[in-house]
Amino acid sequence: MNWLGRWTRERRLRRHLIPQAEFDAAVSGLPLLAGLTPDEHDTLRDQASLLIAGKNFSAAGGAEVEASVQIRIALQACLLTLHLDEASYRGWHEIILYPDEFLRPREETDETGVVHISRDILAGESWQGGPLVLSIADVAASGQLEGYNVVLHEFAHKLDMLNGDANGFPPLHRGMKAADWARAFSTAYEDLCARVDAGEDTIVDPYASTNPAEFFAVTSEMFFEVPDLLVDVYPEVYAQMRQFYRQDPLARLGRPV
């Protein structure tokens, strides 16, 4: 970042930095953030402040967009990018909030050409180049180290989309090998699909078998929320995510393997 970029960033932070008391209150309500170093707390506060300043938070379905909800979302979103490029959420501008799960119409054309119209009940949604949508009720349920996190899930999709449509293959860092990523994720995805098709109970949410993009988003949730479970079932996926996110939640949270 050149001097002008640094000056602009510092100017924005002076105007938009999350007040320390509000930051501390949000952190204390998110066990997900346990174990971060003081430097990581400072970085997280800065990144979350810039995310809130740079995105338009819109209400839908009668939702109330409170500052505490914005902070809660931003902290979890920026946990994903804590050691990544600060501009990782570039190219889109809006976060839409519903009070609870919302309906989304869907059209599918079958093999005979017949169009089927249905409505999905969603907790979150990410659009390529467009807004990210979240249920406030599901945001409130996220970050408790219980394995479910709609914020991490939808923002992981945004990272996946940095090099095109979401496909479970985000842009990798220098030094990471595409072949290693593909092998780890394709092997685990195929294993999960086989287990789901066989009717087995799986540690990984069966929704992850929908497609590789959902597998990446669901396992990103697990990587941060329940890293011990992910490393137990798919250790090579955990190892690739540790390189990609440049974090080791298993060590940070002190979870036993």
C-alpha positions in Angstrom: 0.0 0.0 0.0 1.5 3.4 -1.0 1.5 6.5 1.2 -1.8 7.8 -0.2 -3.5 4.5 0.4 -2.2 4.4 4.0 -3.3 8.0 4.6 -6.8 7.3 3.2 -7.1 4.2 5.3 -6.0 6.0 8.5 -8.4 8.9 7.8 -11.3 6.4 7.3 -10.4 4.7 10.6 -10.3 7.9 12.5 -13.9 8.6 11.3 -15.3 5.1 11.6 -13.3 3.1 14.2 -15.7 0.9 16.3 -15.7 2.4 19.8 -13.6 0.3 22.2 -16.5 -0.5 24.5 -18.7 -1.7 21.7 -15.9 -3.8 20.2 -15.2 -5.4 23.6 -18.9 -6.1 24.2 -19.2 -7.8 20.8 -16.0 -9.8 21.3 -17.2 -11.0 24.7 -20.4 -12.4 23.1 -18.5 -14.4 20.5 -16.6 -17.4 21.9 -15.4 -17.9 18.3 -12.9 -15.1 18.8 -11.3 -16.6 21.9 -7.6 -16.8 21.9 -6.8 -14.0 19.5 -3.6 -12.0 20.4 -3.8 -8.3 21.2 -2.4 -7.5 17.8 -5.0 -9.7 16.1 -7.7 -7.9 18.2 -6.4 -4.5 16.8 -6.4 -5.8 13.3 -9.8 -7.3 13.6 -11.2 -4.0 15.0 -9.7 -2.1 12.1 -10.9 -4.4 9.4 -14.4 -4.7 10.9 -14.6 -0.9 11.1 -13.6 -0.5 7.4 -16.1 -3.2 6.4 -18.9 -1.5 8.1 -17.9 1.9 6.6 -17.6 0.4 3.1 -20.8 -1.6 2.9 -24.4 -0.5 2.9 -26.4 -2.4 5.5 -30.0 -2.5 4.3 -33.2 -3.7 6.1 -35.7 -6.1 4.6 -38.8 -7.8 5.9 -39.2 -5.4 8.8 -35.7 -5.9 10.2 -34.0 -3.3 12.3 -30.3 -2.7 11.4 -28.8 -2.0 14.8 -25.1 -1.1 15.2 -24.5 -4.1 17.4 -25.7 -6.4 14.7 -23.4 -4.8 12.1 -20.5 -5.1 14.5 -21.3 -8.8 15.2 -21.4 -9.5 11.4 -18.3 -7.6 10.6 -16.2 -9.2 13.3 -17.0 -12.7 12.1 -16.6 -11.8 8.5 -13.2 -10.3 9.2 -12.1 -13.3 11.2 -12.0 -15.0 7.8 -9.7 -12.3 6.4 -7.7 -11.5 9.5 -4.5 -12.6 7.8 -5.6 -12.0 4.2 -5.8 -9.1 1.8 -7.8 -6.3 3.5 -9.6 -5.8 0.1 -10.8 -9.4 0.0 -14.5 -8.3 0.1 -14.1 -6.0 -2.9 -16.4 -5.8 -5.8 -19.8 -5.6 -4.0 -21.4 -3.1 -1.8 -24.5 -4.3 0.1 -25.5 -6.5 3.1 -29.2 -7.1 3.3 -30.6 -8.1 6.7 -33.9 -10.0 7.3 -35.2 -10.5 10.8 -35.4 -14.3 10.3 -35.2 -16.9 7.6 -36.5 -15.6 4.3 -38.1 -17.1 1.1 -36.3 -17.0 -2.2 -38.1 -18.1 -5.4 -36.2 -20.6 -7.6 -36.7 -21.9 -11.1 -35.4 -25.1 -12.4 -35.8 -26.7 -15.8 -36.0 -30.5 -16.0 -34.7 -32.8 -18.7 -38.0 -32.5 -20.6 -37.8 -28.7 -20.6 -40.5 -28.2 -18.0 -39.9 -25.2 -15.7 -40.5 -25.9 -12.0 -40.9 -23.0 -9.7 -40.3 -23.4 -5.9 -39.4 -21.3 -2.9 -36.4 -22.0 -0.7 -36.3 -21.0 3.0 -32.8 -19.5 3.5 -30.8 -18.2 6.4 -28.3 -16.5 4.1 -27.3 -16.0 0.5 -24.4 -14.6 -1.5 -24.7 -13.3 -5.1 -21.9 -13.1 -7.5 -21.0 -9.4 -7.8 -24.1 -8.5 -5.8 -25.3 -8.3 -2.2 -24.9 -10.7 0.7 -28.1 -11.5 2.5 -28.4 -12.7 6.2 -31.0 -13.6 8.7 -30.5 -11.6 11.9 -31.8 -14.5 14.0 -29.2 -16.8 12.5 -26.5 -14.2 12.9 -27.4 -14.2 16.6 -27.0 -18.0 16.7 -23.5 -17.9 15.1 -20.1 -17.7 16.7 -20.8 -19.9 19.7 -18.4 -22.7 18.7 -21.3 -25.1 18.0 -20.5 -25.6 14.3 -23.1 -23.4 12.8 -22.2 -19.9 11.4 -24.2 -18.3 8.7 -21.8 -15.3 8.6 -18.7 -17.4 8.0 -20.7 -19.5 5.5 -21.9 -16.6 3.3 -18.6 -14.6 3.5 -16.7 -17.7 2.6 -18.7 -17.8 -0.6 -17.6 -14.2 -1.3 -14.0 -15.3 -1.0 -14.7 -18.2 -3.3 -16.1 -15.8 -5.8 -13.0 -13.7 -6.1 -11.9 -15.6 -9.1 -15.4 -16.2 -10.7 -18.4 -18.2 -9.8 -18.3 -20.1 -6.5 -16.9 -23.5 -7.1 -15.0 -24.4 -3.9 -11.7 -23.3 -5.4 -10.9 -19.7 -4.2 -7.7 -18.0 -5.4 -4.8 -19.6 -3.6 -1.8 -17.9 -2.1 1.7 -18.1 -3.6 3.3 -21.3 -2.3 0.0 -23.2 -2.2 -0.4 -25.9 -4.8 -3.6 -26.2 -6.8 -3.2 -29.9 -7.1 -2.9 -30.4 -3.4 -6.1 -28.3 -2.8 -8.0 -30.1 -5.5 -7.0 -33.5 -4.2 -7.9 -32.8 -0.6 -11.2 -31.2 -1.4 -12.4 -33.5 -4.1 -11.5 -36.6 -2.1 -13.4 -35.3 1.0 -16.3 -34.1 -1.1 -16.7 -37.4 -2.9 -16.5 -39.2 0.5 -19.2 -37.1 2.0 -21.5 -37.5 -1.0 -21.1 -41.3 -0.8 -21.9 -41.3 2.9 -24.9 -39.0 2.4 -26.2 -41.1 -0.5 -25.8 -44.2 1.7 -28.0 -42.6 4.4 -25.2 -42.4 7.0 -25.1 -39.8 9.8 -22.2 -37.5 9.0 -20.1 -35.2 11.1 -20.2 -32.7 8.2 -23.6 -31.1 7.5 -25.1 -33.1 4.6 -25.9 -29.7 3.0 -22.2 -29.6 2.1 -22.8 -32.4 -0.4 -24.9 -30.1 -2.5 -21.9 -29.0 -4.6 -18.2 -28.1 -4.1 -19.0 -24.5 -3.3 -21.3 -25.4 -0.4 -18.7 -28.0 0.7 -16.1 -25.2 0.9 -18.5 -22.9 2.8 -19.6 -25.5 5.3 -16.1 -26.7 6.0 -15.0 -23.1 6.5 -17.7 -22.9 9.2 -16.3 -26.0 10.8 -12.7 -24.8 10.4 -13.3 -21.9 12.8 -16.2 -23.2 14.9 -15.4 -26.9 15.5 -11.8 -27.4 14.1 -11.4 -30.6 16.1 -14.3 -32.2 14.3 -13.0 -31.1 10.9 -9.4 -32.2 11.5 -10.7 -35.6 12.7 -12.9 -36.4 9.7 -11.0 -34.6 6.9 -7.4 -33.7 8.1 -6.2 -32.8 4.6 -9.0 -30.3 4.2 -8.1 -28.7 7.5 -4.4 -28.5 6.4 -5.3 -26.7 3.2 -7.6 -24.3 5.0 -4.9 -23.6 7.6 -2.7 -22.5 4.7 -5.5 -20.6 2.9 -6.8 -18.7 6.0 -3.3 -18.5 7.5 -4.7 -19.4 10.8 -4.8 -22.5 13.1 -8.1 -22.4 15.1 -7.4 -25.8 16.6 -4.3 -24.4 18.3 -5.8 -21.1 19.1 -8.9 -22.5 20.8 -7.0 -25.3 22.5 -9.4 -27.9 21.2 -8.3 -31.6 21.7 -8.0 -33.8 18.7 
